[in-house]
Amino acid sequence: MATATFSGLPFEIQEMIGPFLSLHHLAQCVLVNKTWKTVFNPFLWRHIEEPLQWKSVQKRAARGELEDWNSIFLRCTRAGALRKNRDLIRSVKFDNCGDDFFRDFLSNCPDDMRQLNCAEIEGLEGDDDMISTFLRLSVYGWKRLVFRLSDSDGCLGFGFRCSDVLQEHAETLEVLRMEAMVEIFEGSSIQTLLCSAPLLKELYLIPPNRKALDETCQIEGWVIAEGFEQGEEWACMELEVFGCQIGDIPRPDIIRDIFDEGQDGFVVDGTVESSINIQRGVYKQLAQMTKLRQLTLGIHYDTYDVNYSAHDKEYFRRYDCLAMTLESGLDLLRDLKDLEVVELDDMEVYIQREEEAIWVAQHWPKARIQLTEYDTDRDYYSEEEEDEDYEDQVFDFGGIPYILDNYTSEYLSDEDGSFDEYDSEDAWTDEE
C-alpha cells in the first residue's frame, strides 16, 4: 500500500489543515516548496499578530539573546512583505504597540489592503494623522476596531480626521472600542455614527480609569434627545454593549452642598422641565436598544495620585448625568430585560433608592448595578482639623456598600485605601 503524502491530498483537504497550524509552523511550511507555499501563504498572512508562543522569545530578546518579535516583523515589512501580501491580510493585532513601531509599520504598508477589516491595537498613543492614515487602509470597510491604552497618563490621538474617516466605514462597523483617554471625539460625531451604523453591536468609549482633570468621550444629552424627537434615531438596533458618558444635562434635583460649596459650578443650570425633557429623550433612545446586555455610563475616577485625596471624588464626580430615577423617566427602560451589567461609577445617580431598587429587581432581573461609594469633604474634616496641613491628614477610608440584592458598590477599605468591590449578596440583603 502506497504511503499517503500531503501533496497527494486534494487541494480542498490541504486548505483545511492551514487554520490549525501556528504562525511558526506556517512560516516553516511556506519554505518547503512552491506547492506548500501556495497552500499555506494565505494563512500565514491572514492575521498579523504577536503570537503567544513568542512570549518566551521576547524575554530572551530582552536579555540580548535573540531578536524580539517586533524587530523580526519590521525586517519583513521593510523587505516588502506587506505590499506583496496586501490582498491576503484580514486583521492586525499588536499587544505592545509603541508609536515608533507603529510609525515604522505604516511607512512600509501599501496604500490599501483590500481584505483588512479588523484591528486590535494596545499601547498606541499616536496622533490624528497617524491613526487616520491607518484607518484608510481598509478598502471594503472596517468591521472591528479596538484601541486600548492602559496607561492612565496617555491619550489616544484620535481626532477630527479619524472621526471623518471612521464615518466612511459606518455601514460595515460592528465593534468600536476605544478603551483609552481620547484626544477628540465629539458628541455630535458619536451621535452621527450611531445614526448610520446598522450593524454596530458594541460601542465602548470608556478608559480603564481616568485622572480627575482628563477629558473623555461623551454625548451631550440634549443632542440625543433632540435627535430622537426629530426622527434622527440610532440605526444600531443590534447594539449589545453601549459604553459612553452622557452629559450636559441640567440637574436641578441636586440640592445638597457639594464639596461645601453649594451647587454652583457643579450642576448644569436648567429648569426641572428642561431636565426631565432631556432625560426622557435619552431614555426613549436607549429604550430602542432592546438587545443591550451592558450599559456603561460612568468612569472610575482615579484619585490615588499623590495630588488627590479620596474625598476629591465628590469634587470630580459627574453631576450633569442621567439621574436614573423613576421621576426622570427610568421606567422607559423597562423593556431592556437582557441587561446584565449597568455601570454608573462616580455619577450622581439615585437608582439605589428603595423605589428604584424595587423597579430594577422587577424589570432588570439579570442586571448587576455597579456604583461608587465616596465620602464628602465634611466626613473628613472636623472643626479642630481645619487649620492642619492638608497633606498631613489621616483619614478613615471606611465605606458602606449598598444593601440591595443586585447592587454592587465600590468603597475604600480601612487597611490600604484601595478600592474593593463589595457584592451585597455576600453581605447584607434587603429583607422585605
Secondary structure, 3 states (H helix, E strand, C coil): CCCCCHHHCCHHHHHHHHHHCCHHHHHHHCCCCHHHHHHHHHHHHHEEECCHHHHHHHHHHHCCCCCCHHHHHHHHHHCCHHHHCCCCCCEEEECCCCHHHHHHHHHCCCCCECCCCEEEEECCCCCHHHHHHHHCCECCCCCEEEEECCCCCCCECCCHHHHHHHHCCCCCCCEEEEECCECCCCHHHHHHHHCCCCCCCEEECCCCCEECCCCCCEEEHHHHHHHHHCCCCCCCCCCCEEECEEECCCCCCCCCCCCCCCCCCCCCCCCHHHHHHHHHHHHHHHHCCCCCCEEECCCCEECCCCCCCHHHHHHHCECCCCCCCCCCCHHHHCCCCCCCEEECCCECCCCCCHHHHHHHHHHCCCCEEEEECCCCHHHHCCHHHCCCCHHHCCCCCCCCCCCCCCEEEEEECCCCCCEEEEEHHHCCCCCC
